[in-house]
Amino acid sequence: MNDFPRVLSLKSICPCLHLSDIKDAISFKGSQREMKINAFRALLSVTVHIPVPTVTHFIRFISSYGGSHQELTHLSQKDGGAKMVDTTNKAVANMIAPSVSTVRWARAEGKVKISETIKRILSPNTNETMWNTPKGNVVQVARIAGIQAAKQTCHLIPLCHQVLLTNVQIDFSMEDAVIRIRSVAKAVGQATGVEMEALTAVTVAALTIYDMLKSIEPGGIVISRIELLEKHGGKSGSFAKQTSSNVQSNQTQKNQ
């Protein structure tokens, strides 16, 4: 947005100018009178340029405010990838009656079995953040897709309530020729659980992995075992599938 001119009135430019001065100027005859009138007209047409703060200036001001310590909260400190900011604790603190509120969270899992051909391409990169394809990084794209899908669960599944999520986490790991996807969804003070959000996140992340790898071998990818591992909060209580990994995960979630 460019600075634009504002035309100010004669009175605002010259507050000391009186009507009598104008009358005296007009009373002159001949060339003096014409000179005064021309000068008077020029004065009326004066355009004063006043700098007007733009949106850019405002954004720069806001960006520079808040101290010298700044960090990108949407980047993971673990691998530098994109992540959703966890606002669970903040939401609880801001509730009028935090003792009445409940934190609901659910964890889901899904598996994507890949062929030996695809495995040979991905296996040299033991770090999952390096699974790059012509379409981009497999993990980063699948993670963002899963998070976005979790937010849109109520629009994808009929009669599913809209839930205000406070956090969605999606992790990936490879065991032999199987890519394991695990998601955690959280919400505070909602009237329903977040099982569907966790399951939707895993499902869409798995579909995204398929889309990213299908150019290598379309028939060499199988999505399977999408299931709910555990849920907590709400009147129905808690549910946890009895596995050794769940016991450790449950304790980790309680400590967060």
ZIUR-V138480 format. One record per pair of residues at least 4 apart in sequence whose ideal C-beta (glycine too) atoms are under 8 Angstrom apart, sorted by sequence separation. I is the first residue (numbers start at 1). J is the second residue. D is the distance in Angstrom with one decimal. If there is no record, write none. Layout:
I|J|D  I|J|D
This chain:
8|12|4.7  9|13|7.2  10|14|6.2  11|15|6.3  17|21|5.7  18|22|7.7  19|23|6.4  20|24|6.4  21|25|6.5  22|26|6.5  23|27|6.4  24|28|7.9  28|32|4.2  29|33|5.2  30|34|7.3  31|35|6.1  32|36|6.4  33|37|6.4  34|38|6.2  35|39|6.2  36|40|6.1  37|41|6.4  38|42|6.4  39|43|6.4  40|44|6.7  41|45|6.5  42|46|7.3  53|57|4.7  54|58|7.3  55|59|6.3  56|60|6.4  57|61|6.4  58|62|6.5  59|63|6.0  60|64|6.3  61|65|6.5  66|70|7.0  76|80|6.2  87|91|5.5  88|92|6.7  89|93|6.4  90|94|6.3  91|95|6.8  97|101|6.8  114|118|4.1  115|119|6.8  116|120|6.3  117|121|7.0  118|122|6.3  119|123|5.3  120|124|8.0  132|136|7.1  133|137|7.8  136|140|7.1  137|141|6.1  138|142|6.0  139|143|6.0  140|144|6.6  141|145|6.2  142|146|6.2  143|147|6.5  144|148|6.2  145|149|6.2  146|150|6.5  147|151|6.9  148|152|6.5  149|153|7.1  152|156|5.7  153|157|5.9  156|160|7.7  174|178|7.0  190|194|7.4  194|198|6.0  195|199|6.2  196|200|5.9  197|201|6.4  198|202|6.8  199|203|6.2  200|204|6.2  201|205|6.2  202|206|6.3  203|207|6.5  204|208|6.3  205|209|6.7  206|210|6.7  207|211|6.5  208|212|6.3  209|213|6.2  210|214|5.8  213|217|7.7  214|218|4.7  216|220|7.2  217|221|7.3  242|246|6.9  243|247|7.7  244|248|7.4  245|249|6.0  246|250|6.0  247|251|6.8  248|252|6.4  249|253|6.4  250|254|6.6  251|255|6.5  252|256|6.7  8|13|5.5  17|22|7.4  28|33|3.8  53|58|6.4  75|80|5.8  76|81|5.0  93|98|6.7  95|100|7.9  114|119|5.5  125|130|3.8  132|137|5.4  133|138|6.0  136|141|5.2  174|179|5.3  175|180|6.2  233|238|7.7  241|246|6.0  11|17|7.5  27|33|7.5  75|81|7.1  76|82|7.4  92|98|5.1  95|101|4.8  125|131|5.9  131|137|6.5  132|138|7.3  135|141|7.1  154|160|4.8  173|179|7.5  174|180|7.3  232|238|4.6  240|246|5.3  10|17|6.7  26|33|7.0  28|35|8.0  75|82|6.7  76|83|4.5  125|132|7.7  130|137|7.9  131|138|4.0  149|156|7.1  153|160|5.8  154|161|6.3  172|179|6.3  173|180|4.9  187|194|5.0  213|220|8.0  214|221|6.4  231|238|6.6  25|33|8.0  28|36|5.5  74|82|6.1  75|83|6.9  114|122|7.4  129|137|7.1  131|139|5.7  154|162|4.1  172|180|7.1  186|194|6.7  213|221|5.8  230|238|7.2  231|239|5.0  74|83|6.3  92|101|6.0  122|131|5.3  154|163|7.1  172|181|5.8  173|182|7.9  185|194|4.2  230|239|6.1  231|240|7.9  26|36|7.0  74|84|7.5  128|138|7.9  129|139|5.9  153|163|7.3  171|181|7.6  172|182|8.0  187|197|7.8  230|240|3.9  240|250|6.3  25|36|4.0  26|37|6.8  74|85|6.2  92|103|6.7  128|139|4.9  129|140|7.4  170|181|6.7  171|182|5.1  210|221|5.0  228|239|7.4  229|240|7.1  230|241|6.5  25|37|7.3  73|85|5.0  170|182|7.2  171|183|7.8  185|197|4.1  209|221|7.6  229|241|5.1  170|183|4.8  185|198|4.1  210|223|6.4  228|241|7.4  25|39|7.9  151|165|6.3  169|183|6.7  184|198|6.6  227|241|7.3  229|243|7.3  25|40|6.0  88|103|6.1  150|165|6.4  168|183|6.8  169|184|4.5  183|198|4.9  122|138|7.8  168|184|7.2  183|199|7.9  185|201|6.4  207|223|7.2  230|246|5.8  151|168|7.5  167|184|7.4  168|185|5.2  206|223|4.7  229|246|5.9  22|40|7.0  150|168|4.7  167|185|7.4  168|186|7.5  183|201|4.0  167|186|4.3  183|202|4.8  230|249|7.3  165|185|6.1  166|186|5.0  182|202|7.4  206|226|7.0  229|249|7.6  230|250|6.6  147|168|4.7  165|186|6.7  166|187|5.8  181|202|5.1  232|253|7.6  146|168|7.3  165|187|5.4  166|188|5.5  183|205|7.2  147|170|6.5  164|187|6.2  203|226|5.7  146|170|4.6  163|187|5.2  164|188|8.0  181|205|5.1  202|226|5.6  181|206|5.8  164|190|6.5  143|170|4.8  163|190|5.2  199|226|6.5  142|170|7.5  181|209|7.6  14|43|7.6  143|172|7.5  163|192|6.4  165|194|6.8  168|197|7.1  199|228|6.2  13|43|7.6  142|172|7.1  161|191|6.9  179|209|6.3  198|228|7.0  161|192|4.7  163|194|5.8  170|201|5.8  165|197|6.2  170|202|7.6  10|43|6.5  13|46|6.4  139|172|5.1  150|183|7.3  168|201|5.8  172|205|7.9  195|228|5.5  10|44|5.7  163|197|6.1  13|48|7.1  146|181|7.6  150|185|5.7  170|205|5.7  160|196|5.6  195|231|5.1  146|183|6.3  194|231|7.6  8|46|7.6  193|231|5.7  142|181|7.6  157|196|6.2  7|47|5.7  8|48|5.2  193|233|6.7  7|48|7.5  193|234|5.2  5|47|5.0  6|48|6.6  192|234|7.4  5|48|7.1  6|49|7.9  153|196|5.3  157|200|7.3  193|236|7.4  5|49|5.2  6|50|5.2  128|172|5.0  153|197|4.9  156|200|6.5  5|50|7.5  128|173|6.7  3|49|6.8  128|174|6.6  151|197|7.9  3|50|7.7  150|197|4.4  153|200|4.6  182|229|7.7  3|51|5.2  4|52|6.6  79|127|8.0  81|129|6.3  150|198|7.2  152|200|7.9  3|52|5.6  80|129|7.8  79|129|4.8  150|200|5.5  3|54|7.7  123|174|7.8  149|200|5.1  150|201|4.1  122|174|7.1  149|201|5.8  1|54|4.5  1|55|6.4  147|201|6.6  149|203|7.3  1|56|7.5  146|201|4.0  149|204|3.5  146|202|6.8  148|204|7.7  149|205|7.6  81|139|7.1  82|140|6.3  119|177|4.7  146|204|5.3  81|140|5.3  118|177|8.0  145|204|5.3  146|205|3.5  83|143|7.8  145|205|6.0  82|143|6.6  116|177|6.7  81|143|6.7  82|144|5.8  115|177|7.2  143|205|6.8  145|207|7.8  146|208|7.2  84|147|5.4  114|177|5.3  142|205|4.4  145|208|4.1  113|177|6.2  114|178|7.4  142|206|7.8  113|178|5.2  114|179|6.5  112|178|7.0  113|179|7.9  142|208|4.2  111|178|5.3  112|179|4.3  141|208|5.9  142|209|5.1  111|179|7.0  111|180|5.7  112|181|6.9  184|253|7.4  110|180|7.8  111|181|7.2  142|212|7.0  109|180|6.8  110|181|4.6  138|209|6.0  141|212|6.2  109|181|6.7  109|182|5.0  108|182|7.3  109|183|7.7  138|212|4.7  91|166|5.2  107|182|6.7  108|183|5.2  138|213|6.9  90|166|7.9  107|183|6.9  135|211|7.5  136|212|7.3  107|184|5.0  108|185|8.0  135|212|5.2  88|166|4.4  106|184|7.4  87|166|4.6  88|167|5.6  105|184|6.3  106|185|5.5  133|212|5.3  86|166|6.8  87|167|6.6  105|185|6.4  133|213|6.7  135|215|7.6  86|167|4.0  105|186|4.3  134|215|6.8  85|167|7.4  104|186|7.1  105|187|7.4  133|215|7.4  84|167|5.8  86|169|7.8  103|186|6.7  104|187|5.0  133|216|7.7  84|168|5.0  103|187|7.6  104|188|7.5  84|169|7.1  103|188|5.5  83|169|7.2  102|188|7.5  104|190|5.9  101|188|5.8  102|189|6.8  106|193|6.2  108|195|7.4  101|189|4.3  104|192|8.0  106|194|4.9  104|193|5.2  105|194|6.4  106|195|4.5  104|194|5.4  108|198|4.0  106|197|7.2  107|198|6.1  108|199|4.7  106|198|4.2  110|202|4.0  95|188|7.2  106|199|8.0  108|201|7.1  109|202|6.4  110|203|6.5  95|189|6.1  108|202|4.7  112|206|5.2  110|205|7.3  111|206|7.9  118|213|5.6  121|216|6.2  92|188|5.6  110|206|4.8  91|188|4.1  112|209|5.1  88|186|5.0  91|189|7.2  112|210|6.9  118|216|5.2  114|213|6.8  117|216|6.5  118|217|5.8  86|186|7.3  88|188|6.1  117|217|5.1  115|217|5.3  118|220|5.4  117|220|5.9  118|221|7.1  115|219|7.8  116|220|8.0  115|220|2.9  114|220|6.2  115|221|7.3  114|221|5.8  113|221|7.3  112|221|6.4  113|222|4.4  112|222|7.3  113|223|8.0  112|223|5.5  113|224|6.4  111|223|7.5  112|224|7.8  110|223|6.9  111|224|5.3  110|224|7.7  111|225|4.6  110|225|6.4  111|226|7.9  109|225|7.1  110|226|4.0  109|226|7.4  110|227|7.6  108|226|7.1  109|227|6.0  108|227|6.7  108|228|5.3  109|229|5.4  107|228|7.6  108|229|6.1  106|228|6.5  107|229|4.6  107|230|5.0  106|230|6.8  107|231|7.7  106|231|4.1  105|231|7.4  106|232|7.4  104|231|7.6  105|232|5.6  104|232|6.8  105|233|6.6  103|232|7.8  104|233|3.4  103|233|5.8  104|234|5.7  102|233|4.6  102|234|6.5  107|246|7.9  107|249|6.4  107|253|7.9  105|253|6.5  88|256|7.9  86|256|8.0
